[in-house]
Amino acid sequence: MTDFSLGHLSDTDFEQYCYDLLDASGFSNLNCRKGTGKASSPSDQGRDIEGDFERVDVDGRKFTERWFVDCKQYKEGVPPTAIQGALSWANAERPNVLLIVASNFLSNPNKEYIESYKVNNRPSFRIVFWEKPDLEKMTITKSRLMLKYKIGDDLPFKSLLHPAHLLYVSRAQANTLSYFLSILDDLDHDKRQRIFYFPFVNIIRPKLEMPASLDDTFGDLFSPRVSYKEFKNACNKVIASGLFDDSTLVTAVVINALQICFMAGDRSRNDIVKRNNLSALSDYRGKLEKTDDIQEKHEYQQMIEKAENALPILKQIQ
């Protein structure tokens, strides 16, 4: 990906970007204070955006913080004079947090000014500032934001690809099955099973049997079981059938494994993954309520458990 930059955005576009970033980061009741679509407006009274953010205490109790947000689109460091209006208004209305969002950086004098302000005024609100590195970290995981505001290139995930991945898919491969299996033989069993589980399924093509109990997992229902031994047997049968030669089969297996691994580690699509997970969870629950088939109930319950187990992890992703 090209260097992260917001310099191409106008002041108004930068404020809209900040609004969308806050919305995508879990803020609610967002309200733009700018009264016009012009580059500046006297009606914002020291802050551009207001919003609420829900936090959870150690004991699990939830509370909502009120945030005032002042957006600063500066090519150079943001000076102390640029945030004095926001500080004055926050001191008058007492939000929980005053956030200064800088498209680039706050100047060193400004940071010293903020620290001095905290010591001398002991404000009731926290003062937080997000600078370019913070915005890059938060934005890189939000593909829609990257595309909407033309941040970086058209493929924000390119920087996440391992060089070996790009090298493999960019050149014609001609590996024999015996050579490929010799490499897999040396892999740790658990690691090999995690990386190649789905390619194993695609080559073995097991049948799904009826569950014997509600404790059965999908893996228990596969016949034959998805294992490295069955995978090697299935590969040899494919080659013996003459449907594929060695290099074509090996390339298909490796590409499939790379796709699965990349999908699991692609941070640029976290926002889409979150939304799809919640949508799937709702869909599974609805189907579980409507079906009377024991096997379908078991399958949907398994899917629901997987989606619910992923929720805590997805909520932590920024």
C-alpha positions in Angstrom: 0.0 0.0 0.0 1.2 3.6 -0.7 2.0 5.8 2.3 -1.0 6.6 4.4 -2.1 10.2 3.9 -5.2 12.4 4.4 -3.7 15.5 2.8 -5.9 15.2 -0.3 -9.1 15.7 1.8 -10.6 19.2 2.2 -11.4 20.4 5.7 -15.1 19.4 5.2 -14.1 16.0 3.8 -11.7 15.4 6.7 -14.5 16.1 9.2 -16.8 13.7 7.3 -14.0 11.1 7.4 -13.7 11.6 11.2 -17.4 11.2 11.6 -17.3 7.9 9.6 -14.3 6.7 11.5 -16.1 7.3 14.8 -19.2 5.6 13.5 -17.2 2.5 12.4 -15.4 2.5 15.7 -18.5 2.0 17.8 -19.6 5.5 18.6 -23.3 6.3 18.8 -25.6 9.4 18.7 -23.1 11.2 16.5 -23.9 14.7 15.6 -22.0 17.0 13.3 -21.9 20.5 14.7 -21.0 22.3 11.5 -23.9 24.4 10.4 -22.9 24.7 6.8 -21.1 22.7 4.1 -18.4 25.4 3.8 -14.8 24.9 4.8 -15.5 26.7 8.1 -18.5 27.6 10.1 -19.0 29.7 13.2 -21.8 27.5 14.4 -19.7 24.5 15.6 -18.9 26.4 18.9 -15.5 24.8 19.3 -16.1 21.2 18.4 -17.0 19.6 15.1 -18.7 16.3 16.2 -20.4 15.1 19.4 -21.0 11.5 20.2 -21.4 8.8 22.8 -19.1 5.9 23.5 -20.1 2.9 25.6 -17.5 1.4 27.9 -17.5 -1.7 30.1 -16.0 -1.7 33.7 -14.1 -4.6 35.1 -17.2 -5.8 36.9 -19.1 -5.9 33.6 -21.2 -2.7 34.2 -21.6 -0.5 31.2 -21.4 3.3 31.2 -21.6 5.9 28.4 -19.1 8.7 27.9 -19.9 11.9 26.1 -17.2 13.0 23.6 -16.6 16.3 21.9 -14.4 16.0 18.8 -12.4 18.8 17.1 -11.1 17.9 13.7 -7.9 19.6 12.5 -6.8 19.2 8.8 -3.3 20.7 8.9 -0.3 20.0 6.6 2.0 21.1 9.4 1.8 20.5 13.1 -1.4 21.8 14.7 -0.5 24.9 16.9 -1.9 25.6 20.4 -4.1 28.5 19.1 -6.0 26.0 17.0 -7.5 24.1 19.9 -8.2 26.9 22.4 -11.8 27.2 21.2 -12.4 23.5 21.8 -10.9 23.7 25.3 -13.0 26.7 26.2 -16.2 25.0 25.1 -15.4 21.7 26.7 -14.6 23.5 30.0 -18.1 25.2 29.8 -20.1 22.1 28.9 -18.0 19.4 30.6 -18.1 16.4 28.3 -16.3 13.2 29.5 -13.7 13.5 26.7 -12.4 16.1 24.4 -10.8 14.5 21.3 -8.5 16.4 19.0 -8.1 14.6 15.6 -5.2 15.8 13.6 -4.7 14.7 10.0 -1.0 15.0 10.5 0.5 15.8 14.0 0.1 18.1 16.9 3.1 20.5 17.1 5.4 20.0 20.1 4.4 23.4 21.6 0.8 22.2 21.4 1.5 19.0 23.2 3.4 21.0 25.9 0.4 23.4 26.0 -2.0 20.6 26.6 0.1 19.1 29.4 0.4 22.6 31.0 -3.4 23.1 30.6 -4.0 19.8 32.5 -1.8 20.8 35.4 -3.0 24.4 35.7 -6.7 23.9 35.1 -7.4 20.3 36.3 -10.2 19.9 33.7 -13.1 17.5 34.6 -12.7 16.0 31.1 -10.0 13.8 29.6 -8.1 15.3 26.7 -7.2 12.8 24.0 -5.6 13.4 20.6 -5.3 11.1 17.6 -2.5 11.8 15.1 -1.6 10.3 11.7 -0.2 7.0 13.1 -3.3 6.5 15.2 -5.6 7.2 12.3 -3.6 4.8 10.0 -3.9 2.0 12.6 -7.6 2.5 13.0 -8.4 3.0 9.3 -6.3 0.2 7.7 -8.9 -2.3 9.1 -11.9 -0.5 7.6 -12.0 -1.2 3.9 -15.0 0.9 3.1 -13.4 3.9 4.7 -10.2 3.3 2.7 -12.2 3.1 -0.6 -14.6 6.0 0.2 -11.8 8.5 0.9 -9.3 7.1 -1.6 -6.7 6.4 1.1 -3.8 4.4 -0.2 -4.3 2.3 -3.3 -7.3 0.3 -4.5 -6.1 -2.9 -2.7 -5.5 -2.1 1.0 -4.7 -5.7 1.7 -1.6 -5.9 -0.4 0.7 -4.8 2.4 -0.6 -7.7 4.4 0.5 -10.4 2.0 3.6 -12.4 2.8 6.3 -12.0 0.0 6.3 -15.8 -0.4 2.6 -15.7 -1.1 3.0 -13.2 -3.9 6.0 -15.1 -5.3 4.1 -18.3 -5.4 1.0 -16.9 -7.2 3.0 -14.8 -9.6 5.0 -17.6 -11.2 4.1 -20.9 -12.8 4.7 -23.8 -10.4 5.7 -27.3 -11.3 6.1 -29.3 -8.1 5.6 -33.1 -7.9 3.2 -34.6 -5.5 6.0 -36.6 -3.8 8.0 -33.5 -3.2 5.0 -31.6 -1.8 4.1 -34.5 0.5 7.7 -34.7 1.8 7.4 -31.1 2.9 4.0 -31.7 4.6 5.5 -34.7 6.3 8.0 -32.5 8.2 5.3 -30.1 9.4 4.0 -30.2 13.0 0.8 -32.3 13.0 -1.4 -29.6 14.6 -0.1 -26.8 12.4 -0.5 -28.9 9.3 -4.1 -29.7 10.2 -4.9 -26.1 10.9 -3.4 -24.8 7.7 -4.6 -27.5 5.3 -7.8 -28.6 6.9 -10.1 -27.1 4.1 -7.9 -28.3 1.3 -8.0 -31.8 2.9 -11.8 -31.6 2.9 -11.9 -30.6 -0.7 -9.6 -33.4 -1.9 -11.0 -36.2 0.4 -14.6 -35.1 -0.2 -16.0 -36.9 2.8 -19.7 -37.7 3.3 -21.7 -36.1 6.1 -23.3 -38.7 8.3 -26.2 -38.4 10.7 -25.1 -37.3 14.2 -25.3 -40.0 16.9 -25.7 -37.4 19.7 -25.9 -33.6 20.1 -22.3 -33.6 21.3 -21.0 -34.6 17.8 -19.0 -32.0 15.9 -18.8 -31.6 12.1 -15.5 -33.4 12.3 -17.2 -36.4 13.9 -19.8 -36.6 11.2 -17.3 -36.8 8.3 -16.7 -40.2 6.7 -13.9 -40.8 6.2 -12.4 -38.6 8.9 -10.5 -35.6 7.6 -6.8 -36.6 8.3 -3.4 -36.2 6.6 -3.4 -40.0 5.9 -6.7 -39.8 4.1 -5.6 -36.7 2.2 -2.5 -38.5 0.9 -4.6 -41.5 -0.2 -7.1 -39.2 -1.9 -4.2 -37.4 -3.8 -2.8 -40.6 -5.1 -6.2 -41.7 -6.3 -6.7 -38.4 -8.2 -3.3 -38.8 -9.9 -4.0 -42.4 -10.7 -7.3 -41.4 -12.3 -5.5 -39.2 -14.8 -7.8 -36.2 -14.1 -4.9 -34.0 -13.0 -1.1 -34.2 -13.2 1.1 -33.6 -10.2 1.8 -29.9 -10.6 -1.8 -29.0 -11.2 -3.0 -30.9 -8.1 -0.3 -29.4 -5.9 -0.9 -25.9 -7.1 -4.6 -26.2 -6.5 -4.0 -27.4 -2.9 -1.5 -24.7 -2.1 -3.6 -21.9 -3.6 -6.6 -23.1 -1.6 -4.6 -23.1 1.6 -3.2 -19.6 0.9 -6.7 -18.3 0.3 -8.0 -19.7 3.6 -5.0 -18.4 5.6 -5.2 -15.0 4.0 -9.0 -14.7 4.7 -8.3 -15.6 8.3 -5.6 -12.9 8.6 -6.9 -10.1 6.4 -7.2 -7.1 8.7 -8.3 -4.9 5.9 -11.8 -6.6 5.8 -12.4 -6.6 9.6 -15.4 -4.3 9.2 -17.0 -6.6 6.6 -16.2 -9.7 8.7 -17.8 -8.2 11.8 -21.0 -7.3 9.8 -21.1 -10.7 8.1 -20.7 -12.5 11.4 -23.6 -10.6 13.0 -25.8 -11.2 10.0 -24.9 -14.9 9.9 -25.6 -15.2 13.6 -29.1 -13.7 13.2 -29.8 -15.9 10.2 -28.7 -19.1 12.0 -30.9 -18.3 15.0 -33.9 -17.7 12.8 -33.4 -21.0 10.9 -32.9 -22.9 14.2 -36.3 -21.7 15.5 -38.1 -22.7 12.3 -36.7 -26.2 11.7 -37.9 -29.4 13.3 -35.2 -31.6 11.7 -32.8 -32.9 14.3 -29.7 -32.9 12.1 -30.5 -29.3 10.9 -30.9 -28.2 14.5 -27.6 -29.7 15.4 -25.9 -28.0 12.4 -27.4 -24.6 13.1 -26.5 -24.9 16.8 -22.9 -25.6 15.8 -22.8 -22.6 13.5 -24.3 -20.4 16.2 -21.7 -21.5 18.8 -18.9 -20.7 16.3 -20.3 -17.3 15.5 -20.9 -16.4 19.2 -17.4 -17.5 20.1 -16.0 -15.1 17.5 -17.9 -12.1 18.8 -15.5 -11.2 21.7 -12.6 -11.4 19.4 -14.3 -9.3 16.7 -15.3 -6.6 19.2 -11.6 -6.1 20.1 -10.5 -5.6 16.5 -9.9 -2.0 15.5 
